[in-house]
Amino acid sequence: MNTIILIGCVKKKRDFRTKAENLYISDFFKKNLAYAKSLKPDLVLILSAKYGLVTLDQEIDPYDLTLKNFSKGELINWSADTLQQLQKVADLNNDRFVFLAGDKYRKYLIPKLKNYEIPFKGLGIGKQLQQLKNKIG
């Protein structure tokens, strides 16, 4: 069983093409990434509103797109496409998935995953940041 951490993308980005782990520049994303790495998972992936599933070293262009503005149908389609990408790198029935991502990112993915965790479920971003600071120092 592999542990795979899924981090949600954020609005604040650099304005040039770069590796995904460097594109997102908000404090929230950086702390989620540091926490994810501290758990020593087998894989860390980013859930991107534009690209679906993104590896940390994948070079991508900046974009202005958020799942917040997606209709239910668009969200279902995004989730289906993202699950197809996930199936190529993970075992949906046997791997353990840790979500560091909001409900819109998780909603239609979770029913397809057997083992998952949501460490900061129900906490607002402020409280999540506080928890992240406590966990990563």
HUDA-V183158 format. One record per backbone hydrogen bond with DSSP energy under -0.5 kcal/mol. NH is the residue of the N-H (numbers start at 0). CO is the residue of the C=O. E is the energy in kcal/mol with one decimal. If there is no record, write none. Layout:
# HUDA-V183158
NH:CO:E
NH:CO:E
This chain:
# HUDA-V183158
3:1:-0.6
3:95:-3.2
4:42:-2.7
5:97:-2.9
6:4:-0.6
6:44:-2.8
7:99:-2.3
8:46:-2.0
12:10:-0.6
13:22:-2.3
17:59:-1.8
19:57:-2.2
20:55:-2.4
21:18:-1.8
22:18:-1.2
22:19:-0.6
23:19:-1.2
24:11:-2.1
24:22:-0.5
25:11:-0.7
29:25:-2.4
30:26:-2.5
31:27:-2.2
32:28:-2.8
33:29:-2.4
34:30:-2.6
35:31:-2.8
36:32:-2.6
37:33:-1.9
38:34:-1.1
38:35:-0.8
39:36:-1.6
40:35:-0.7
41:2:-1.9
42:2:-1.5
44:4:-3.1
45:53:-3.0
46:6:-3.4
47:45:-0.9
47:51:-4.0
51:47:-2.1
52:50:-0.8
53:45:-2.4
55:43:-0.7
57:54:-1.1
59:17:-2.5
68:65:-1.2
69:66:-1.7
74:70:-2.5
75:71:-2.4
76:72:-2.4
77:73:-2.8
78:74:-2.5
79:75:-2.3
80:76:-2.5
81:77:-2.6
82:78:-2.6
83:79:-1.9
84:80:-1.8
85:81:-2.5
86:82:-2.5
87:83:-0.7
87:84:-0.8
88:84:-0.5
88:85:-1.3
89:85:-1.6
91:89:-0.7
94:90:-2.7
95:1:-3.3
96:94:-0.5
96:114:-2.4
97:3:-2.6
98:96:-0.5
98:116:-2.9
99:5:-3.4
99:97:-0.6
104:101:-0.8
105:101:-1.4
106:102:-3.2
108:105:-1.5
109:105:-2.7
110:106:-0.5
111:108:-1.9
112:109:-2.0
113:91:-2.0
114:94:-0.6
115:113:-0.6
116:96:-2.4
120:117:-1.7
122:119:-2.0
127:123:-2.5
128:124:-2.9
129:125:-2.0
130:126:-2.5
131:127:-2.9
132:128:-2.7
133:129:-2.0
134:130:-2.0
135:131:-2.4
136:132:-1.7
